[in-house]
Amino acid sequence: MTAEPNSSVPAIPTARVLYAAADATARASAEAALAEARFAVEPAHDSASALARVGDRLLDAAILDLGPEGVETLKAIRAAAPDLPVMIALAREDVSALEAALRFGASSYATAPLDWRAVPAQLRYLLSAAEAETLFRTSPMRRASDTAAGADSLRRLAADATEWLRRAMTEPERARRRA
């Protein structure tokens, strides 16, 4: 007798993750580890194939493990898919590459070689953060702040708060009475 699937438990959606690495062994390890963690992997062997996959497919995140080529690939991905969460793998001692990667929009970074026990958790965090950012960008409160009236309201609120803080610093008793 086979067990019936539990229909009350929602299916976990599979996130599509681009993994770009020149090393075939690294790609195989990534595919195995990410598949076990319920991610669908889109492998790429170099920058050009990574960019083709970004253009061709709906992706939820990307991991770039391309060495020095990774930062240039990141720049191109940002031009094609500005909201795609991108983790970049960098050599431990390459602080200048880390600074460049963050400047050009890396969502996260990890030290190469990647620890495939930790990467799925990092990806889940990146995906959650990206979803929260999308919700904020599309929220009525954000849209209100983008209008002239909403921006004026926010400026007035900021001015009132600044005035209250100024008074709290220079006239503490008066500020307490008004609060």
N, C-alpha and C positions, 0 to 999 in steps of 0.2 A: 504494500500500500504506500502510495506516495503522499507526502504532505501537501496540503493545499497552500498556495502562496497566501501570505497574510495581506489581504487587500486593504486593511486599515492603515498600513504603514505606507506612506507615500514613497514612490521611487525616487532615488537620489539622481538628480540630473547629472549628466556627464559633461564636464567642462572640456572644451577642445583647447589643447595646449600645444603651441609650436615649440619644439626643442631643436635648436640649431647648434650643431657641433661638427667639426671636421672629423673627429675621431669616431669611427664606426662602432667601436666597443662602447664608447660613452653613449652613443645613440641607443644601442641595444639595452644598456643598463637603464637608461632613462625610460625607454618604452616599457620595460618590465616593471620597474618601480612605480611609474605613474599609472599603468594599467591596473596594478594591484590596488592602488589608491582610488580607482574609479575615474581616472582621467583618460580621455582619448588623446593620443599623441600624434601630432603632425610632424614627422621628422624632416630636417633639412640638413644638408651636408656642408653648406657654405652660405655666405651672405646673399648671393643671387637667388638661391633656391628658397632661402628664408623670406626674402622680399616677395618672391612669386607667390608663396603660400599666404602671406599677409594680404596680398591683392586678390587672390583667388577664393579664399575661404573665410567663413565666419569663425573667428577665433575668440577665445575668452581670455587668453593670456599667452605670453611668450617667455621662453628662457633662452638667452643667448650665451652660449659657451664657445665663443669663437676666438678667444684670445684677443690680441691687439685689434683685430678686425671688428670686434664686438661693438665698440663705441660708434664706429662709422655706420654699422648696420642699425644700431639704435637710432641714430639721427634720421636715417632713411625711413625706418618704421614710424617714427614720430610724425614725419611728413605725410605718410600714407594712412596711419591709424593713430591719431593723437590720443585717443582715450584707452588704447589697449594697454593693460598692465604688463610691464616688461621687467623681468628679473635678469640681471646680467651677472655672469660668473667672471670673477677677476682673480688674478694671482694675488696672493696675500701681500706681497711687497709693493704692488703697483698702486700707490696712493694717488698719483696723478691721473691714472685711468679711472679710478673710483670717483675723483672729483669731476672729471669730464663726464662720466656716465650720469652722475646725479644732475649736473648742469644741463645735460641734454635730455633729461626726462626719464631716467630709469626709475621705476617704481620701487625697486628693491635691488639688493645685490647679495651675492654669496661668494665665499672663497672657493676657488677651484683647487682641487677636484671637489665636485658637489657631493654632499652627504645625502644620499637618496632616502635616508630615514627621516630627514628633516624637511626636505623640499616639498613634499605634499602639504605639510602644515603651513609652510610659507606661502604656497600657492593659494590655499584656502583663505588665508589672511588677506592676500592681495585681491582675490576675487570679492571678498566681503567689503573691503575698503573701496573697491571700484564701484560696487553696487550702492554703497552708502553715498558716494560722491555723485553718482547719477541721480539718486533720489533727491539729494540736496539741490542739484542743478535744476531739476524739474519741479521742485516744490513751489507752492503758491507764495511762500514767504520769500524765496529767492527771486521769483519773478516780480514781486512787489518792490523789492529793493532795486531792481533794474529799471523801474519806471521812474520818471522825474518826481512824481508825488511820493513814491516809496523812498527814493533817495533823499528827498527833503526831510521826510519823517525821520529817517535814520540819522541824518545830520543834526536835526533838532535834538533827538535823543542823546546823541554823543555830546553835543554842546551842553545840555542840561547835566549830564553825568560829569563832564569836565568841570563845570561850575560848582557842582556839589562837592567834588573832590578838592577843588581849590579852597572852598569855604571850610571844609573839614580840616584842612591843613592850617589855615590862618585863623579861623574862628570856630574851634571845636564845639563849644556850647551851642552856638547858633545852628550849626549843621545838625546836631543831634535833635534839636527842637523841631526842625523842618522835616526830618526823616520820619 
